[in-house]
């Protein structure tokens, strides 16, 4: 029974027989006799292992009995029996051994077989990641790496460390945030191993991980360099998944830098490249690249003013994520649906979609997507009659993002908070936040929302009154110029509305009126949305 206790609360007679080098029939007779005499165990069922060995499966009636018997073993006995049981399970389960890799790994670990322990911890970590059990994948990967540390240097050892590091890096991204320091350390080590092993195929995944870290840390210039390195490597590999990943990296980086037209071209090229059936690649990249590319295209189309196209891309992204049954991608895609509604000014629907994304993120342990959803929902709450809760949620999200080193859209988040503060009269605080956002955007080159930050700063100046109207006008004009430069018609519309409101009582508003009329005419090809309705109302007002 002590050997049985090594296998666990549930154990198999064939495993015990092989581990002790005893006749299986003799082992079963002895277990049955002990069961009748002491009632420590009970027989559950008969099973057949993959090598067609029949066995009786038993169970200790209470975990206390198993623990007590295991504790009685001397250290040397525990090591010897654990190793014997692990080897017996590997032989009996054959090709299906990976399905119970965690159990076998722990036995090899206890049996001081570091080589096999690290191998089965790798299998177990991958099993966990495949069912989105990312916290468990982190623990299992780290245990595998600890076992590897006892092995001498070799190509085989380095190859296994690389596989464990890749699994660990992906799992850490999900559980700690994409730019957490431990994520970057893990991927940097993976890069060293790829270069040492001359493994170009896995190097692309490593570069993707490093790129993701840099993007989310707001280090966009270095991220752009990594995306171009990825593109060069992907072209040399001539692999469709590699090309898709590199174009996605390039497109998203350009998008966050405010280079909307170039970003759109890179992302749309993905869908010219893809010829295979869309298969889930989230096991390799946390989020499915096709889903994320569609979502980012939706974001770009919204900013460029193609709101119906943006909604269509976002809806397609959610549909594919659901078809793939990939929870992180579903939460991500749903977030961008909510974001597009927020940008349209549809705040009630934005809140509904973002609450769905938050629920999915909580359920699946996705802290970064949760905080993205929280801050945008806070903005929509603030403009749906609940500014106190909205501002509180935005501040909470900003703090949580900072703790995760998630800085990629910090200027955008600060601008959302500033606009909400204006709605409750905290204009000077709003002005300070806008200045902070503009400085941060310049520092990181995260300029995709710069036009809107100038617009909101102008609104803060306007709300302060007095001699601030000229500063407000200057900010509105700057916002319009930046938006026009990148063909960002949605932000141009909002800035033009603000400038027109400032000057609507002036007789010198003809230029702004003509500009607003042109924008309204352009947007009228889309379905009506709140900002367009506001512009149309302004144009129908009687003025001096």
HELIX and SHEET records of a PDB file:
HELIX    1   1 UNK A    2  UNK A    7  1                                   6    
HELIX    2   2 UNK A   13  UNK A   20  1                                   8    
HELIX    3   3 UNK A   24  UNK A   38  1                                  15    
HELIX    4   4 UNK A   63  UNK A   71  1                                   9    
HELIX    5   5 UNK A   75  UNK A   93  1                                  19    
HELIX    6   6 UNK A   94  UNK A  100  5                                   7    
HELIX    7   7 UNK A  101  UNK A  110  1                                  10    
HELIX    8   8 UNK A  114  UNK A  130  1                                  17    
HELIX    9   9 UNK A  134  UNK A  148  1                                  15    
HELIX   10  10 UNK A  155  UNK A  176  1                                  22    
HELIX   11  11 UNK A  181  UNK A  197  1                                  17    
HELIX   12  12 UNK A  200  UNK A  216  1                                  17    
HELIX   13  13 UNK A  220  UNK A  237  1                                  18    
HELIX   14  14 UNK A  240  UNK A  256  1                                  17    
HELIX   15  15 UNK A  260  UNK A  273  1                                  14    
HELIX   16  16 UNK A  282  UNK A  285  1                                   4    
HELIX   17  17 UNK A  289  UNK A  304  1                                  16    
HELIX   18  18 UNK A  307  UNK A  324  1                                  18    
HELIX   19  19 UNK A  327  UNK A  344  1                                  18    
HELIX   20  20 UNK A  347  UNK A  364  1                                  18    
HELIX   21  21 UNK A  367  UNK A  382  1                                  16    
HELIX   22  22 UNK A  387  UNK A  403  1                                  17    
HELIX   23  23 UNK A  410  UNK A  423  1                                  14    
HELIX   24  24 UNK A  427  UNK A  444  1                                  18    
HELIX   25  25 UNK A  450  UNK A  464  1                                  15    
HELIX   26  26 UNK A  466  UNK A  468  5                                   3    
HELIX   27  27 UNK A  469  UNK A  485  1                                  17    
HELIX   28  28 UNK A  489  UNK A  503  1                                  15    
HELIX   29  29 UNK A  510  UNK A  523  1                                  14    
HELIX   30  30 UNK A  530  UNK A  540  1                                  11    
SHEET    1   A 3 UNK A  10  UNK A  12  0                                        
SHEET    2   A 3 UNK A  54  UNK A  60 -1                                        
SHEET    3   A 3 UNK A  41  UNK A  48 -1                                        
END                                                                             
